[in-house]
Amino acid sequence: SQQGEEDPQALSIQEGENATMNCSYKTSINNLQWYRQNSGRGLVHLILIRSNEREKHSGRLRVTLDTSKKSSSLLITASRAADTASYFCATANQAGTALIFGKGTTLSVSS
Amino acid sequence: KAGVTQTPRYLIKTRGQQVTLSCSPISGHRSVSWYQQTPGQGLQFLFEYFSETQRNKGNFPGRFSGRQFSNSRSEMNVSTLELGDSALYLCASSSPPGQDFSYEQYFGPGTRLTVT
């Protein structure tokens, strides 16, 4: 079963705009990760935020985590056409041996 | 370092047949995980191997099995294929998780399996 649920399911924006995706999860976590998947290909790790962190930046990415609401958001600033992809949040299972993914947000950036 | 490689990249099989997919992890990674991705169910965890031992298994029927070799390469097998097994099968490798289960996985490009 899915641990994380992303919102919205699909997002269409113009180049240069910001894109925000949200993720909600059900159980307590040690950390939460975001991955990107270009059409039909493997996933690429973007960023990991630990449960004791509230915000983290990596280039044009900003991730926030609110453990009280069991939610996280991924902000991509100044989007580019190359950012077109599906974005997934993931949390580790209790044993730390598997990632549980949400269903993802499909982002389309048009030029 | 070379990334995770998966072979074959594409595969077409008939219902009832069996299939074996292969995954070579990043050099030095001893953990290999397998995931199934379908439009309806999304990304679902199949199993994880570490040092040739299956440590965790997802909620899949016994037709799905796997193994890991001493060089950390892994194979997964699906027997008696069903139409619903059509999916992208992703393999991921990782080094041991950090103390807080900071468990970043590196994914291969996947094997696209079509069952007709």
Backbone of each chain as ProteinMPNN parsed JSONL, in Angstrom:
{"seq_chain_A": "SQQGEEDPQALSIQEGENATMNCSYKTSINNLQWYRQNSGRGLVHLILIRSNEREKHSGRLRVTLDTSKKSSSLLITASRAADTASYFCATANQAGTALIFGKGTTLSVSS", "coords_chain_A": {"N_chain_A": [[0.848, -1.185, 0.0], [0.356, 2.34, -0.516], [2.425, 4.651, 1.101], [2.944, 7.363, 0.914], [1.112, 10.097, -0.461], [0.822, 11.989, -3.263], [0.095, 15.332, -4.248], [-0.724, 17.923, -6.493], [-2.104, 15.389, -8.751], [-1.418, 15.891, -11.352], [0.292, 18.537, -13.014], [0.526, 21.479, -14.824], [2.6, 23.903, -16.153], [4.156, 27.037, -17.168], [7.387, 27.665, -18.559], [9.748, 29.064, -16.349], [7.99, 29.598, -14.317], [7.079, 28.72, -10.914], [6.867, 25.47, -9.414], [4.897, 23.571, -7.285], [4.663, 20.722, -5.311], [2.912, 18.433, -3.289], [3.093, 16.135, -0.542], [1.664, 13.631, 1.382], [1.869, 11.532, 4.234], [1.525, 8.47, 6.163], [2.502, 7.117, 8.5], [4.864, 7.454, 11.258], [8.092, 8.787, 10.517], [11.626, 8.477, 9.701], [12.954, 9.84, 7.783], [12.324, 11.541, 4.69], [12.13, 11.196, 1.219], [12.599, 12.574, -2.06], [12.046, 11.759, -5.428], [12.731, 11.821, -8.958], [11.309, 10.96, -12.09], [11.89, 10.523, -15.376], [10.022, 10.126, -18.385], [8.992, 6.848, -18.377], [11.414, 5.82, -17.483], [14.224, 5.079, -15.262], [14.309, 5.996, -11.741], [15.489, 9.018, -10.259], [17.322, 10.143, -7.563], [16.501, 13.009, -5.721], [16.459, 14.604, -3.318], [16.871, 14.367, 0.221], [15.209, 14.639, 3.264], [15.508, 14.907, 6.703], [13.763, 13.788, 9.651], [14.082, 15.599, 11.695], [14.512, 17.952, 10.457], [13.286, 20.953, 8.98], [13.297, 22.313, 6.634], [14.907, 22.161, 3.465], [17.38, 22.832, 1.008], [18.325, 22.483, -2.406], [19.981, 23.486, -5.003], [17.694, 24.541, -7.38], [15.674, 23.441, -5.978], [13.437, 23.197, -3.257], [12.622, 21.758, -0.254], [10.173, 21.081, 2.148], [9.239, 19.935, 5.396], [6.721, 18.832, 7.49], [6.239, 17.344, 10.274], [4.231, 17.188, 12.132], [1.928, 17.444, 10.722], [2.278, 15.417, 9.043], [3.301, 15.768, 6.41], [4.866, 16.871, 3.36], [6.489, 19.153, 1.143], [7.518, 19.866, -2.174], [9.239, 22.26, -3.863], [9.908, 23.583, -6.969], [11.796, 25.985, -8.341], [11.683, 28.567, -10.863], [11.036, 26.978, -13.238], [12.028, 24.701, -15.847], [11.811, 23.397, -19.214], [13.081, 20.961, -19.175], [12.501, 20.008, -16.688], [10.223, 18.619, -16.853], [8.588, 15.794, -15.864], [7.835, 12.95, -13.754], [7.244, 13.152, -10.29], [8.096, 11.778, -7.2], [7.388, 11.119, -3.803], [8.972, 9.422, -1.099], [9.165, 7.105, 1.571], [10.935, 5.284, 4.099], [10.475, 1.832, 4.961], [9.666, 0.253, 8.13], [11.781, -1.418, 8.825], [13.747, -0.274, 7.427], [14.562, -1.229, 5.005], [13.322, -0.967, 2.614], [11.804, 1.208, 0.221], [8.837, 3.093, 0.268], [6.653, 4.281, -1.999], [4.758, 7.15, -3.096], [2.04, 7.842, -5.394], [2.767, 9.76, -7.16], [3.404, 12.951, -8.789], [2.731, 14.309, -11.883], [4.551, 16.451, -13.732], [4.379, 18.984, -16.112], [6.162, 21.086, -18.098], [5.965, 23.756, -20.147], [7.353, 25.491, -22.934]], "CA_chain_A": [[0.0, 0.0, 0.0], [1.131, 3.566, -0.605], [2.633, 5.408, 2.325], [2.811, 8.768, 0.577], [0.166, 10.45, -1.499], [1.187, 13.289, -3.789], [-0.975, 16.204, -4.688], [-1.768, 17.324, -7.335], [-1.671, 14.264, -9.575], [-0.816, 16.448, -12.56], [0.523, 19.969, -12.917], [1.051, 22.048, -16.075], [3.023, 25.298, -15.963], [5.022, 27.611, -18.188], [8.793, 27.847, -18.171], [10.002, 30.229, -15.522], [7.096, 29.581, -13.158], [7.415, 27.78, -9.843], [5.996, 24.3, -9.303], [4.838, 23.044, -5.923], [4.018, 19.426, -5.166], [2.753, 18.085, -1.887], [3.097, 14.714, -0.233], [1.223, 13.302, 2.733], [2.212, 10.157, 4.579], [0.625, 7.984, 7.215], [3.131, 6.707, 9.757], [6.034, 8.258, 11.624], [9.218, 8.547, 9.605], [12.957, 8.98, 10.034], [13.305, 10.784, 6.728], [11.473, 11.484, 3.513], [12.938, 11.458, 0.027], [11.924, 12.898, -3.314], [12.676, 11.214, -6.63], [12.195, 12.236, -10.245], [11.33, 9.931, -13.124], [11.574, 10.936, -16.736], [9.052, 9.205, -18.964], [9.281, 5.438, -18.555], [12.803, 5.47, -17.169], [14.516, 4.888, -13.852], [14.14, 7.137, -10.845], [16.694, 9.723, -9.849], [17.177, 10.734, -6.231], [16.631, 14.467, -5.722], [16.776, 15.217, -2.038], [16.4, 13.662, 1.416], [15.05, 15.522, 4.418], [15.376, 14.099, 7.907], [12.581, 14.141, 10.443], [14.369, 16.749, 12.564], [14.722, 19.121, 9.61], [12.018, 21.558, 8.542], [13.442, 22.807, 5.274], [16.19, 21.844, 2.869], [17.517, 23.379, -0.338], [19.337, 21.915, -3.298], [19.829, 24.182, -6.278], [16.366, 25.155, -7.538], [14.707, 22.658, -5.205], [13.257, 23.463, -1.825], [11.737, 20.768, 0.354], [9.784, 21.331, 3.532], [8.675, 18.778, 6.09], [5.931, 19.141, 8.684], [5.951, 16.026, 10.849], [2.974, 17.237, 12.884], [0.859, 17.246, 9.734], [2.687, 14.29, 8.204], [3.284, 16.244, 5.032], [6.079, 17.458, 2.814], [6.272, 19.787, -0.148], [8.682, 20.066, -3.048], [9.109, 23.444, -4.693], [10.916, 23.764, -8.016], [11.719, 27.383, -8.761], [12.111, 28.893, -12.226], [10.983, 25.688, -13.947], [12.507, 24.58, -17.225], [11.196, 22.29, -19.937], [13.765, 19.728, -18.761], [11.943, 19.546, -15.41], [9.061, 17.779, -17.162], [8.849, 14.461, -15.327], [6.999, 12.594, -12.61], [7.952, 13.346, -9.027], [7.581, 10.877, -6.179], [7.954, 11.132, -2.463], [9.181, 8.06, -0.619], [9.61, 6.931, 2.946], [11.466, 3.944, 4.329], [9.67, 0.986, 5.832], [10.145, 0.221, 9.516], [13.085, -2.075, 8.896], [14.706, 0.522, 6.672], [15.079, -2.034, 3.899], [12.551, -0.748, 1.393], [11.155, 2.5, 0.088], [7.429, 3.07, -0.074], [6.44, 5.455, -2.838], [3.443, 7.635, -3.439], [1.68, 7.631, -6.794], [3.51, 10.731, -7.955], [2.849, 14.112, -9.478], [3.287, 14.471, -13.225], [4.774, 17.866, -14.015], [4.627, 19.316, -17.514], [6.616, 22.468, -18.224], [5.974, 24.107, -21.566], [8.164, 26.684, -23.249]], "C_chain_A": [[0.884, 1.235, 0.0], [1.256, 4.196, 0.773], [2.392, 6.876, 2.04], [1.787, 8.965, -0.515], [0.517, 11.846, -1.975], [-0.039, 14.044, -4.278], [-0.332, 17.455, -5.3], [-1.236, 16.102, -8.092], [-0.972, 14.757, -10.828], [-0.758, 17.961, -12.431], [1.13, 20.454, -14.227], [1.366, 23.512, -15.857], [3.875, 25.749, -17.145], [6.452, 27.691, -17.657], [8.943, 29.132, -17.38], [9.11, 30.295, -14.292], [7.618, 28.592, -12.125], [6.403, 26.637, -9.816], [6.056, 23.785, -7.872], [4.056, 21.738, -5.909], [3.985, 19.071, -3.693], [2.685, 16.576, -1.71], [2.598, 14.544, 1.191], [1.555, 11.845, 2.993], [1.468, 9.765, 5.847], [1.304, 7.699, 8.549], [4.322, 7.606, 10.076], [7.222, 7.849, 10.763], [10.527, 9.016, 10.215], [13.402, 10.016, 9.014], [12.338, 10.598, 5.575], [12.327, 11.882, 2.318], [12.045, 11.835, -1.14], [12.756, 12.355, -4.476], [11.994, 11.784, -7.86], [12.304, 11.089, -11.232], [10.948, 10.556, -14.454], [10.834, 9.79, -17.409], [9.573, 7.782, -19.147], [10.695, 5.007, -18.249], [12.996, 5.299, -15.664], [14.351, 6.162, -13.052], [15.491, 7.723, -10.462], [16.427, 10.379, -8.497], [17.415, 12.235, -6.303], [17.137, 14.994, -4.389], [16.198, 14.363, -0.917], [16.299, 14.68, 2.535], [14.781, 14.652, 5.636], [14.233, 14.624, 8.765], [12.825, 15.329, 11.366], [14.685, 18.018, 11.764], [13.378, 19.658, 9.148], [12.082, 21.994, 7.079], [14.829, 22.449, 4.774], [16.215, 22.351, 1.436], [18.572, 22.602, -1.107], [19.14, 22.538, -4.659], [18.482, 24.882, -6.359], [15.277, 24.408, -6.762], [14.659, 23.123, -3.76], [12.239, 22.464, -1.294], [11.428, 21.207, 1.775], [9.168, 20.062, 4.1], [7.961, 19.256, 7.343], [5.5, 17.809, 9.287], [4.65, 16.036, 11.639], [1.782, 17.015, 11.96], [1.142, 16.052, 8.835], [2.624, 14.702, 6.726], [4.617, 16.873, 4.656], [5.715, 18.152, 1.506], [7.596, 19.95, -0.869], [8.383, 21.259, -3.938], [10.252, 23.466, -5.694], [10.771, 25.198, -8.506], [12.213, 27.544, -10.198], [12.163, 27.647, -13.112], [11.47, 25.802, -15.385], [11.802, 23.418, -17.896], [11.799, 20.958, -19.506], [13.272, 19.206, -17.417], [10.7, 18.687, -15.625], [9.365, 16.342, -16.789], [7.768, 14.145, -14.295], [7.847, 12.675, -11.355], [7.275, 12.515, -7.945], [8.212, 11.19, -4.827], [8.05, 9.681, -1.991], [9.638, 8.075, 0.829], [10.099, 5.501, 3.109], [10.494, 3.143, 5.183], [10.344, 0.895, 7.193], [11.531, -0.38, 9.641], [14.155, -1.281, 8.171], [15.263, -0.2, 5.477], [14.316, -1.826, 2.604], [11.988, 0.659, 1.4], [9.705, 2.299, -0.313], [7.118, 4.38, -0.765], [4.975, 5.857, -2.9], [3.205, 7.432, -4.924], [2.257, 8.698, -7.712], [2.696, 11.879, -8.494], [3.533, 14.219, -10.827], [3.35, 15.955, -13.545], [5.078, 18.047, -15.498], [4.978, 20.792, -17.59], [6.728, 22.79, -19.702], [6.713, 25.426, -21.783], [7.361, 27.691, -24.064]], "O_chain_A": [[2.026, 1.19, 0.459], [0.281, 4.258, 1.522], [1.725, 7.564, 2.812], [1.613, 8.112, -1.385], [0.513, 12.79, -1.185], [-1.054, 13.462, -4.661], [0.557, 18.02, -4.665], [-0.036, 15.828, -8.063], [-0.04, 14.118, -11.315], [-1.63, 18.586, -11.828], [2.131, 19.908, -14.69], [0.506, 24.281, -15.427], [4.26, 24.951, -18.0], [6.677, 27.775, -16.45], [8.34, 30.155, -17.705], [9.441, 30.98, -13.324], [8.471, 27.751, -12.41], [5.233, 26.819, -10.152], [7.137, 23.588, -7.318], [2.941, 21.656, -6.424], [4.915, 19.373, -2.945], [2.275, 15.844, -2.61], [3.057, 15.233, 2.102], [1.526, 11.021, 2.079], [0.864, 10.602, 6.517], [0.752, 8.002, 9.607], [4.732, 8.421, 9.25], [7.331, 6.698, 10.339], [10.542, 9.844, 11.126], [14.135, 10.95, 9.339], [11.619, 9.601, 5.508], [13.147, 12.797, 2.403], [10.875, 11.456, -1.192], [13.981, 12.473, -4.505], [10.829, 12.179, -7.813], [13.277, 10.335, -11.214], [9.835, 11.05, -14.633], [11.002, 8.627, -17.042], [10.468, 7.533, -19.954], [11.137, 3.95, -18.698], [12.038, 5.369, -14.893], [14.264, 7.259, -13.604], [16.493, 7.015, -10.358], [15.431, 11.08, -8.318], [18.407, 12.686, -6.875], [18.118, 15.736, -4.333], [15.164, 13.716, -1.085], [17.204, 15.491, 2.728], [13.927, 13.766, 5.601], [13.798, 15.765, 8.613], [11.876, 15.997, 11.777], [15.079, 19.035, 12.335], [12.436, 18.892, 8.948], [11.069, 22.038, 6.381], [15.797, 22.432, 5.534], [15.205, 22.308, 0.733], [19.565, 22.132, -0.55], [18.226, 22.159, -5.392], [18.158, 25.717, -5.514], [14.094, 24.722, -6.889], [15.681, 23.4, -3.133], [11.134, 22.344, -1.822], [12.312, 21.648, 2.509], [8.643, 19.226, 3.365], [8.526, 19.99, 8.154], [4.51, 17.217, 8.856], [4.026, 14.988, 11.801], [0.759, 16.466, 12.368], [0.337, 15.716, 7.966], [1.968, 14.05, 5.913], [5.38, 17.335, 5.505], [4.747, 17.778, 0.844], [8.646, 20.145, -0.256], [7.397, 21.267, -4.676], [11.421, 23.378, -5.318], [9.722, 25.573, -9.032], [13.041, 26.772, -10.681], [13.21, 27.31, -13.665], [11.343, 26.839, -16.037], [11.253, 22.548, -17.219], [11.105, 19.941, -19.477], [13.591, 18.078, -17.041], [10.183, 18.094, -14.678], [10.289, 15.736, -17.33], [6.903, 14.972, -14.007], [9.023, 12.311, -11.36], [6.054, 12.541, -7.79], [9.403, 11.484, -4.726], [7.29, 8.822, -2.44], [10.398, 8.946, 1.25], [9.719, 4.615, 2.345], [9.782, 3.697, 6.021], [11.451, 1.396, 7.385], [12.352, 0.067, 10.442], [15.342, -1.584, 8.289], [16.326, 0.164, 4.975], [14.636, -2.453, 1.594], [11.728, 1.231, 2.458], [9.388, 1.438, -1.134], [7.294, 5.456, -0.194], [4.076, 5.026, -2.775], [4.067, 6.911, -5.631], [2.23, 8.538, -8.933], [1.476, 11.799, -8.636], [4.761, 14.221, -10.913], [2.323, 16.63, -13.618], [5.923, 17.353, -16.063], [4.186, 21.647, -17.194], [7.504, 22.163, -20.424], [6.698, 26.329, -20.946], [7.877, 28.751, -24.419]]}, "seq_chain_B": "KAGVTQTPRYLIKTRGQQVTLSCSPISGHRSVSWYQQTPGQGLQFLFEYFSETQRNKGNFPGRFSGRQFSNSRSEMNVSTLELGDSALYLCASSSPPGQDFSYEQYFGPGTRLTVT", "coords_chain_B": {"N_chain_B": [[31.833, 6.0, -11.283], [30.137, 3.204, -12.67], [26.638, 3.1, -13.377], [23.573, 1.573, -12.147], [22.751, -1.314, -13.868], [20.413, -2.898, -16.032], [19.159, -5.805, -17.51], [17.121, -7.717, -19.771], [16.332, -4.661, -21.595], [13.86, -4.445, -22.763], [11.117, -6.644, -23.12], [9.067, -9.162, -24.429], [6.598, -11.385, -23.63], [4.618, -14.39, -23.504], [1.498, -15.237, -22.026], [1.644, -17.482, -19.299], [4.258, -18.228, -19.704], [7.64, -18.054, -18.363], [9.923, -15.652, -16.896], [13.117, -14.148, -16.616], [14.809, -11.559, -15.09], [17.609, -9.36, -14.993], [19.953, -7.69, -12.852], [22.573, -5.476, -12.288], [24.296, -4.091, -9.683], [25.539, -0.871, -8.509], [29.042, -0.682, -8.194], [30.287, -1.929, -5.185], [27.948, -1.574, -3.791], [25.799, -3.412, -1.753], [23.203, -3.934, -1.316], [20.257, -4.752, -2.968], [17.275, -3.855, -4.462], [14.01, -4.56, -5.72], [11.404, -3.283, -7.754], [8.05, -2.984, -8.893], [6.402, -1.25, -11.419], [3.373, 0.024, -12.371], [0.715, 1.589, -14.272], [-1.681, 1.582, -12.842], [-1.233, 0.68, -10.164], [1.043, 1.98, -9.406], [4.329, 2.48, -8.016], [5.573, -0.359, -6.629], [6.988, -2.21, -4.022], [8.933, -5.082, -4.396], [10.991, -7.034, -3.495], [13.941, -7.194, -1.374], [17.414, -7.638, -1.308], [20.327, -8.469, 0.502], [23.658, -9.099, 0.773], [23.269, -11.676, -0.369], [21.005, -12.565, 0.899], [17.514, -12.582, 1.319], [15.949, -9.911, 2.681], [13.601, -8.595, 2.948], [10.252, -8.644, 1.809], [7.77, -7.765, -0.492], [4.191, -7.481, -0.953], [3.489, -9.697, -2.893], [2.541, -12.409, -5.087], [3.75, -15.854, -4.837], [4.785, -16.438, -7.298], [6.565, -14.607, -8.014], [9.923, -14.275, -7.615], [13.292, -14.073, -6.376], [16.878, -13.678, -6.407], [20.197, -13.261, -5.107], [23.544, -12.921, -6.015], [26.968, -13.769, -5.104], [28.514, -11.679, -5.999], [26.917, -9.539, -5.734], [25.185, -9.052, -7.813], [21.852, -9.369, -9.073], [18.948, -11.33, -9.691], [15.581, -11.506, -10.841], [12.703, -13.508, -10.992], [9.797, -14.368, -12.726], [7.226, -16.557, -12.736], [4.836, -18.445, -14.664], [3.459, -16.377, -16.206], [1.153, -13.656, -16.132], [-1.324, -11.519, -17.678], [-1.519, -9.21, -16.193], [0.995, -8.862, -15.198], [2.428, -7.297, -16.805], [4.549, -4.626, -16.924], [6.81, -2.042, -15.768], [9.832, -3.003, -14.561], [11.856, -2.23, -11.979], [15.111, -1.964, -10.748], [17.082, -1.306, -7.908], [19.985, -0.113, -6.266], [21.872, 0.177, -3.224], [24.033, 1.581, -0.726], [24.673, 0.55, 2.68], [22.052, 1.648, 4.884], [21.982, 4.824, 6.594], [22.246, 5.648, 10.117], [19.822, 6.764, 10.696], [18.169, 5.546, 8.954], [18.627, 6.685, 6.471], [18.336, 6.164, 3.401], [19.26, 6.147, 0.532], [18.454, 5.315, -2.706], [19.704, 4.015, -5.778], [18.645, 3.911, -8.984], [18.176, 1.63, -11.721], [17.605, 1.685, -15.329], [15.396, 0.173, -15.822], [13.345, -2.66, -16.804], [11.172, -3.196, -19.35], [8.427, -5.091, -19.358], [6.225, -6.86, -21.328], [3.322, -8.687, -21.408], [1.592, -10.894, -23.382]], "CA_chain_B": [[31.313, 4.636, -11.14], [29.034, 2.861, -13.554], [25.366, 3.059, -12.678], [22.878, 0.288, -12.089], [22.362, -1.778, -15.197], [19.382, -3.93, -16.057], [18.988, -6.462, -18.802], [17.108, -6.866, -20.962], [15.57, -3.428, -21.416], [12.491, -4.703, -23.216], [10.833, -8.071, -23.19], [7.68, -9.53, -24.704], [6.369, -12.788, -23.301], [3.243, -14.881, -23.618], [0.883, -15.747, -20.786], [2.041, -18.83, -18.929], [5.71, -18.389, -19.751], [8.37, -17.468, -17.234], [10.89, -14.664, -17.337], [14.178, -13.803, -15.665], [15.384, -10.235, -15.301], [18.897, -9.268, -14.335], [20.333, -6.372, -12.359], [23.936, -5.337, -11.75], [24.293, -2.869, -8.876], [26.735, -0.034, -8.507], [30.145, -1.356, -7.534], [30.373, -1.653, -3.757], [26.62, -1.649, -3.172], [25.453, -4.796, -1.449], [21.748, -4.071, -1.211], [19.539, -4.623, -4.241], [15.826, -3.915, -4.31], [13.233, -4.636, -6.958], [10.099, -2.644, -7.702], [7.193, -3.096, -10.066], [5.666, -0.007, -11.651], [2.267, -0.048, -13.322], [-0.103, 2.811, -14.216], [-2.756, 1.467, -11.86], [-0.756, 0.48, -8.788], [2.209, 2.801, -9.123], [5.58, 1.801, -7.677], [5.373, -1.276, -5.52], [8.187, -2.929, -3.61], [8.875, -6.536, -4.567], [11.868, -7.62, -2.472], [15.256, -6.606, -1.18], [18.467, -8.592, -0.973], [21.572, -7.931, 1.045], [24.609, -10.198, 0.972], [22.661, -12.934, -0.854], [19.862, -12.937, 1.744], [16.33, -11.741, 1.166], [15.643, -9.319, 3.985], [12.255, -8.052, 2.996], [9.461, -9.028, 0.639], [6.505, -7.065, -0.61], [2.968, -8.278, -1.015], [3.335, -10.265, -4.232], [2.409, -13.875, -5.021], [4.972, -16.647, -4.881], [5.305, -16.529, -8.667], [7.667, -13.63, -8.077], [11.028, -14.689, -6.761], [14.546, -13.427, -6.734], [18.071, -14.134, -5.722], [21.361, -12.393, -5.246], [24.777, -13.684, -6.103], [28.04, -13.295, -4.226], [29.043, -10.401, -6.512], [25.795, -8.618, -5.512], [24.229, -9.046, -8.93], [20.588, -9.981, -8.65], [17.972, -11.711, -10.708], [14.231, -11.803, -10.39], [12.019, -14.453, -11.861], [8.343, -14.43, -12.628], [6.767, -17.77, -13.406], [3.432, -18.489, -15.076], [3.13, -14.971, -16.429], [-0.227, -13.226, -16.345], [-1.388, -10.233, -18.379], [-1.32, -8.152, -15.202], [2.416, -8.721, -14.85], [3.006, -6.292, -17.699], [4.968, -3.51, -16.062], [8.219, -1.664, -15.766], [10.474, -3.574, -13.376], [12.997, -1.39, -11.638], [16.063, -2.459, -9.772], [17.796, -0.209, -7.264], [21.01, -0.561, -5.325], [22.234, 1.182, -2.235], [24.958, 1.215, 0.336], [23.886, 0.373, 3.899], [21.4, 2.883, 5.308], [22.547, 5.514, 7.738], [21.614, 5.287, 11.37], [18.434, 7.214, 10.682], [17.56, 4.929, 7.781], [18.796, 7.519, 5.279], [18.467, 5.015, 2.528], [19.122, 6.636, -0.821], [18.575, 4.231, -3.666], [20.106, 4.36, -7.138], [17.825, 3.062, -9.829], [18.509, 1.333, -13.096], [16.635, 2.212, -16.292], [14.201, -0.661, -15.833], [13.012, -3.617, -17.866], [9.756, -3.081, -19.716], [7.897, -6.419, -19.664], [4.876, -6.912, -21.895], [2.795, -10.054, -21.461], [0.471, -10.933, -24.333]], "C_chain_B": [[30.205, 4.411, -12.138], [27.768, 2.77, -12.728], [24.802, 1.663, -12.618], [22.464, -0.102, -13.51], [21.341, -2.901, -15.089], [19.299, -4.501, -17.469], [17.888, -7.502, -18.711], [16.339, -5.578, -20.689], [14.101, -3.612, -21.794], [12.319, -6.198, -23.408], [9.36, -8.275, -23.491], [7.544, -11.021, -24.484], [4.891, -13.11, -23.457], [2.766, -15.365, -22.267], [1.309, -17.18, -20.535], [3.543, -19.069, -18.962], [6.344, -17.857, -18.465], [9.435, -16.529, -17.773], [11.908, -14.414, -16.225], [14.773, -12.463, -16.052], [16.654, -10.122, -14.469], [19.224, -7.83, -13.946], [21.761, -6.413, -11.829], [24.009, -4.024, -10.99], [25.556, -2.042, -9.089], [27.82, -0.761, -7.714], [30.238, -0.933, -6.062], [29.032, -1.658, -3.044], [26.247, -3.101, -2.954], [23.954, -5.024, -1.315], [21.129, -3.836, -2.582], [18.055, -4.795, -3.968], [15.173, -3.956, -5.681], [11.866, -4.011, -6.733], [9.362, -2.913, -9.008], [6.437, -1.782, -10.215], [4.613, -0.225, -12.731], [1.447, 1.227, -13.209], [-1.142, 2.753, -13.098], [-2.277, 1.427, -10.427], [0.453, 1.331, -8.428], [3.438, 1.957, -8.847], [5.359, 0.928, -6.455], [6.634, -2.086, -5.271], [7.978, -4.432, -3.756], [9.692, -7.254, -3.495], [13.212, -6.916, -2.441], [16.242, -7.676, -0.746], [19.688, -7.848, -0.457], [22.477, -9.113, 1.334], [23.952, -11.553, 0.746], [21.456, -13.381, -0.025], [18.698, -11.995, 1.465], [15.938, -11.214, 2.536], [14.197, -8.862, 4.089], [11.529, -8.41, 1.704], [8.16, -8.26, 0.663], [5.356, -8.036, -0.764], [2.687, -8.748, -2.445], [3.227, -11.781, -4.118], [3.75, -14.574, -5.189], [5.545, -16.823, -6.282], [6.487, -15.574, -8.872], [8.748, -14.074, -7.096], [12.308, -13.995, -7.203], [15.704, -14.121, -6.064], [19.189, -13.135, -5.945], [22.601, -13.26, -5.193], [25.872, -13.046, -5.241], [28.657, -11.984, -4.713], [27.988, -9.293, -6.455], [24.845, -8.48, -6.692], [22.968, -9.797, -8.507], [19.746, -10.34, -9.864], [16.605, -11.811, -10.063], [13.553, -12.648, -11.451], [10.521, -14.339, -11.639], [7.898, -15.653, -13.422], [5.279, -17.627, -13.751], [2.894, -17.069, -15.265], [1.646, -14.756, -16.681], [-0.199, -11.866, -17.041], [-1.08, -9.072, -17.428], [0.125, -7.967, -14.76], [3.122, -7.748, -15.778], [3.308, -5.037, -16.889], [6.4, -3.132, -16.391], [8.813, -2.192, -14.464], [11.79, -2.834, -13.142], [13.839, -2.054, -10.561], [16.781, -1.243, -9.185], [18.85, -0.78, -6.331], [21.325, 0.563, -4.353], [23.334, 0.644, -1.34], [24.131, 1.106, 1.614], [23.261, 1.681, 4.36], [22.132, 3.52, 6.475], [21.778, 5.147, 8.997], [20.162, 5.723, 11.434], [17.71, 6.678, 9.458], [17.586, 5.87, 6.584], [19.258, 6.607, 4.157], [18.242, 5.469, 1.101], [19.35, 5.494, -1.789], [18.909, 4.786, -5.054], [19.428, 3.37, -8.078], [18.444, 2.816, -11.194], [17.419, 1.842, -14.016], [15.359, 1.38, -16.383], [14.144, -1.639, -16.998], [11.517, -3.507, -18.116], [9.282, -4.458, -20.165], [6.472, -6.283, -20.184], [4.457, -8.365, -22.0], [1.57, -10.056, -22.361], [-0.278, -12.259, -24.244]], "O_chain_B": [[29.421, 5.317, -12.424], [27.798, 2.416, -11.549], [25.46, 0.691, -12.99], [21.895, 0.703, -14.247], [21.396, -3.734, -14.185], [19.36, -3.782, -18.466], [17.73, -8.122, -17.66], [15.745, -5.441, -19.62], [13.216, -2.995, -21.201], [13.242, -6.911, -23.802], [8.501, -7.637, -22.881], [8.273, -11.821, -25.071], [4.041, -12.223, -23.532], [3.557, -15.849, -21.457], [1.331, -17.998, -21.454], [4.045, -19.997, -18.327], [5.67, -17.291, -17.604], [9.807, -16.595, -18.945], [11.577, -14.467, -15.041], [15.187, -12.257, -17.193], [16.764, -10.705, -13.39], [18.824, -6.881, -14.621], [22.113, -7.275, -11.024], [23.811, -2.957, -11.572], [26.501, -2.465, -9.755], [27.541, -1.38, -6.687], [30.263, 0.255, -5.741], [28.986, -1.738, -1.817], [26.364, -3.924, -3.862], [23.493, -6.161, -1.213], [21.435, -2.857, -3.262], [17.634, -5.757, -3.325], [15.716, -3.454, -6.665], [11.251, -4.177, -5.68], [9.965, -3.05, -10.073], [5.892, -1.262, -9.241], [4.928, -0.61, -13.857], [1.47, 1.885, -12.169], [-1.445, 3.773, -12.48], [-2.86, 2.079, -9.561], [0.843, 1.392, -7.262], [3.577, 0.854, -9.375], [5.003, 1.416, -5.383], [7.263, -2.584, -6.204], [6.975, -4.98, -3.298], [9.14, -7.996, -2.683], [13.57, -6.158, -3.343], [15.926, -8.52, 0.092], [20.027, -6.758, -0.917], [22.096, -10.027, 2.064], [24.069, -12.46, 1.57], [20.94, -14.479, -0.238], [18.867, -10.778, 1.385], [15.631, -11.988, 3.443], [13.643, -8.757, 5.183], [12.137, -8.468, 0.636], [7.526, -8.119, 1.708], [5.533, -9.253, -0.712], [1.773, -8.261, -3.11], [3.75, -12.377, -3.177], [4.74, -13.98, -5.618], [6.668, -17.305, -6.437], [7.288, -15.735, -9.791], [8.5, -14.225, -5.9], [12.373, -13.405, -8.282], [15.526, -15.034, -5.258], [19.136, -12.289, -6.839], [22.684, -14.212, -4.417], [25.717, -11.94, -4.725], [29.258, -11.256, -3.925], [28.158, -8.235, -7.062], [23.798, -7.845, -6.568], [23.013, -10.725, -7.7], [19.841, -9.714, -10.92], [16.482, -12.156, -8.887], [13.809, -12.507, -12.647], [10.049, -14.227, -10.508], [8.161, -15.766, -14.619], [4.573, -16.789, -13.19], [1.986, -16.634, -14.558], [0.98, -15.553, -17.342], [0.804, -11.154, -17.004], [-0.46, -8.083, -17.817], [0.442, -7.026, -14.032], [4.287, -7.412, -15.56], [2.425, -4.464, -16.252], [7.091, -3.793, -17.166], [8.334, -1.855, -13.381], [12.689, -2.821, -13.981], [13.324, -2.625, -9.599], [17.052, -0.271, -9.89], [18.634, -1.806, -5.686], [21.078, 1.737, -4.627], [23.538, -0.563, -1.214], [22.978, 1.538, 1.624], [23.89, 2.732, 4.236], [22.814, 2.842, 7.244], [20.783, 4.424, 8.944], [19.361, 5.12, 12.147], [16.75, 7.284, 8.982], [16.665, 5.856, 5.768], [20.449, 6.33, 4.01], [17.186, 5.222, 0.518], [20.35, 4.783, -1.687], [18.462, 5.865, -5.441], [19.617, 2.158, -7.976], [19.138, 3.669, -11.749], [16.413, 2.375, -13.548], [14.361, 1.824, -16.951], [14.802, -1.465, -18.024], [10.704, -3.702, -17.213], [9.683, -4.941, -21.224], [5.624, -5.661, -19.546], [5.153, -9.179, -22.607], [0.62, -9.307, -22.129], [-1.249, -12.469, -24.971]]}, "name": "protein", "num_of_chains": 2, "seq": "SQQGEEDPQALSIQEGENATMNCSYKTSINNLQWYRQNSGRGLVHLILIRSNEREKHSGRLRVTLDTSKKSSSLLITASRAADTASYFCATANQAGTALIFGKGTTLSVSSKAGVTQTPRYLIKTRGQQVTLSCSPISGHRSVSWYQQTPGQGLQFLFEYFSETQRNKGNFPGRFSGRQFSNSRSEMNVSTLELGDSALYLCASSSPPGQDFSYEQYFGPGTRLTVT"}
